[in-house]
Structure formats: structure tokens, C-alpha cells
Amino acid sequence: MHMDFSTKGNTDKYLEQLSNISTIQDKIPGDKYIQYNVKRGLRNSNGTGVLVGLTSIGEVSGYVMQDNEKIPTDGKLFYRGIDINDIVKDISENKRFGFEEVIFLLLFGTLPDKNQLKDFKELLEISAPLPDGFTEDTILKTPCENIMIKLSRSVLALYSYDEDAENNSIVNILKQSIGLIAKFPVLAAYGYQAKAHYFDKKSLYIHTVQPGYSTAEDFLHLIRPDNKFTELEAEILDLMLILHAEHGGGNNSTFTTHVVSSTGTDIYSAIAAAIGSLKGSKHGGANLKVTAMIDDIVENVKNLNDDEEFKNYLVKILNKEAFDNSGLIYGLGHAVYTISDPRAVLLKKKAYELAVEKNAVDKFRIFESVERLGPVAFSEVKGADKEICANVDLYSGFVYQMLNIPTELCTPLFAVSRIVGWCAHIIEEHITGGRIMRPAYKNVSKRIPYTKLSDR
């Protein structure tokens, strides 16, 4: 019988029927993956990542291997061989903004001296303004409810304004990288303002980039109606940008830049693909899940100071009986870090300072309780003695709330930072890659004869 597609209900019904067929056809038994020794998720059977490349940009360390077993260690993060703790310590002690230094370090492989840093900041500043008419034509005329999608579309639109977009010489890619890094805070902020105005019916604020401001200061200036922010707010946002700038070549979005760049395509296409990766709730979108989960805990745990009640609710979350029924405690656990995530350790200290300034220490304690009681709940549910630590998303969720960063801007703000690492890896791929990435998939379908249409 022919389907009548004149109504949406019939269309949805038809597609639902087809999806059931597709699900049956595409469902592959789990034992097949074991049979063919497939590295699902590009992970080895012991949980370590499959080695697919070499990098000199970032290093993530959370365990050592002994007799094919992972031995947990304190987490370490290195930018170009330099411990992130040392970078943050010097910047904090000398009361300066450091994200711009980190950009220079990741792109060029060395720390800038005072003159180099001054010149580089000026270069970023003159590279930040958007092309003439871009704000109105590309952002305001086509607002989007999801800022990550708007960010991706804006990046692809910038291709049209680049007369040398397909030139993959290292000098040109560096020029493009600096231009994109400088423009990302503006693109994210304007994308949000357009969304807030056209979808949320709020007043439209389009502020201009301020000369002499750091990236952190400028972002707060761009998104706030009154342009005002405290020194501590700018300091902690600067720290957030530093900590999110790079995380080795194996994270999904950075790996995406390597995969896409290996084809020889342009930087705009590679960055747009990385944005799509970061948007996912299992990657950059996890910080949104943290804040939503905390709100859910506050709503459902009557006594937040009762460890037993708090832990029992986390058990419900793990058993897929609460929150989003995913079985995940967002903000806990990491693919590499075991005992600790150095980013979370650094951010937690500064987050407490912000909690004191905002008179929100009680709120901070809720996040702390998740960090403290989550592993206990995990052990109870899974029955496994596995090291589970807080990851950076846990306290970044708290910081975003304290900074009054709109929820829909949390992941784009992650992109404002991580684009630095993406660009560094794109350059590295063009310099040292050389081969298009082309992994293999084993086909497990049966051979079947073709059936003529008249016989079906």
C-alpha cells in the first residue's frame, strides 16, 4: 500500500518503520568485535588509547604501564614539554593574564620573551575584528539556537573572505590560525547575542573589542550588557582558557583536525569539523551536563549535607534511575587521568576563591561532594576498585555558573580556548603527517543474491 505523505504524522510513521529496518540491519553482535580484535573507540583492551601518531605539542599522563597493566599515577599535563602547573604558578604569582603566552607557546613551540609577547598581543588585537558586514550578514541575519552550530557556520563563512584560503603553506596556515584564534571570542559572543535577541527576546548588545584587554577580559566585556567584571572573574576565566587550550592529539576534536587535515583540505574545513566534534555531550558538551546534573541533585536530595543520602542519589544516577538515565556521573572519570586531573586540581583552588567572592561556598560544597562521594557510589554499583577522579568539567561547570556565563555559551567558550591546540595540530599534520588517514573496517555482512524489483 502506498504511503500518503501529505501529513507530517504519516511521514514520521514511515521513517520510524524504516529506522526499525535499519536498526536490525546495522546491529552488530558484540562478540564480533572480540572475534576480529577490533579496537572499539580506538582503545586497546586494557583501556589505553591506540597509538596512531606522534606529537610534540601536548602530553597527557595519568598512568604507567607494567606487564600490560595500567598503574594509576597523579595526572600530568604538558604544553610543549612544560608542566602546566609551572606555567600557571608563574602567571598567578606575577598577577598577569597568561592565555596569550600559551597561544604563542603552543603555536611556535617556545615561550615568548617580553618583546615577542608584546608584538604577538598586538597581532592578535588587530586580527580580532570581523570583516566588514560579517556581523550583520552572517551572524545577525541567520541566528541559531545552538551557538556551536553558529560558530561552525561562521568559520566556514570566513573562508569566503580569505583570498588565499586554499594555500596550505605553513606561513599562510599560521596567518589563518592567528586570525581564527583572535576572532573566536567575538564569533562566540556575537553568536550568543544574536541567539539571545532573536530567540529569547532579549535586548541586543554588540560590543566592540577593547584595545589592551586580554582575551578573558574581552570575552566578559563582550557578553555582559554593562561590560563590567571583577579582576578575579577575569583571572579565573584566563585560567580556564589556559587549561582548555590543549590536551594531546588523542582527544576526539583534536584527532578530528588531524584526520581532516590529512586530506589536504583547508584550515576552515578542519576547524569546522573539530567544532562539530567538541559539540558532543561526550566531549566538550559534558560541562553542560555537569551543571544540569547539579541542578537535578539539588532538586532531589533533601539534605545536601547528608553524605549517605547524597551518595544514594549518585547510586541512582549510576543505575540509570535518575537524572538523564545515562548511568553517568558527569564531571567524574577520564580516559587517561586516574588519580587526579591536573586541570581540575588547579581550577578547584581558584573556584573556591570565586565562591568566597560570590558568597556561594555552599554551592561549591555540592560540587565537592560529587567529587568525594562519586567514587564511593561507583565502587558500590560497579563493584570495581577503579580510580575515579574529578575531571576539569566538574569545576568548570561551577565556574561558569559563578561567572554567569549563559549555559549555551559554555561549550563555545571551550572552543575559544581549544582552537589554539587545534591550530597547532593542523600545522603539525601539514609538516609531519604526509599520509591521508584511512583506517579499516571489517565487513561482517553475508553475501546475498540480488533480487529483481518484480520479485520483491
Number of C-alpha atoms within 10 A of each C-alpha: 3 4 9 11 12 8 8 10 11 13 14 12 13 14 12 12 11 11 12 10 11 11 10 9 10 9 8 12 8 8 9 12 13 12 8 10 11 16 14 11 10 14 14 14 14 10 14 16 16 14 10 11 12 13 14 16 22 22 19 19 18 21 19 11 11 8 6 10 12 15 14 18 15 13 20 19 23 20 23 21 13 15 15 19 17 11 16 18 12 12 17 14 8 9 10 12 22 21 24 21 22 25 28 20 19 23 22 14 16 15 17 18 9 10 9 13 15 13 12 17 21 13 14 19 20 13 18 20 17 17 11 9 9 16 19 12 10 16 23 18 12 14 21 20 16 15 26 27 18 24 28 20 17 21 22 18 15 17 17 10 13 12 8 13 17 15 14 18 12 14 11 14 22 19 12 23 23 22 20 25 22 24 21 24 26 26 25 25 26 26 28 27 27 28 24 20 15 17 12 11 10 12 12 16 19 16 18 12 20 14 10 11 14 20 28 22 23 21 24 23 21 23 24 17 14 11 14 12 13 11 9 13 21 21 22 21 25 22 22 24 25 24 25 19 23 29 19 22 24 21 15 16 27 28 20 25 28 26 20 21 28 19 15 16 14 19 28 23 16 26 27 21 19 24 28 16 21 25 21 15 14 13 15 24 20 22 26 21 23 22 23 16 20 21 12 14 20 14 10 15 16 11 11 18 13 11 14 13 15 23 23 17 20 28 24 16 23 22 16 14 14 19 22 13 12 13 16 19 24 25 26 20 23 17 11 18 24 23 20 23 26 24 24 21 16 19 22 22 11 19 22 18 16 22 18 12 14 11 12 14 15 13 14 20 15 18 20 16 16 24 21 16 17 27 22 17 23 24 15 15 14 12 9 9 11 14 17 21 21 30 22 26 24 27 29 26 23 24 24 21 14 19 17 12 16 12 16 17 20 21 23 29 24 22 29 24 24 26 26 28 27 32 27 26 27 28 24 19 23 19 11 11 17 12 13 14 14 9 6 7 7 9 6 9 9 6 6 6 6 6 8 7 6 5 5 5
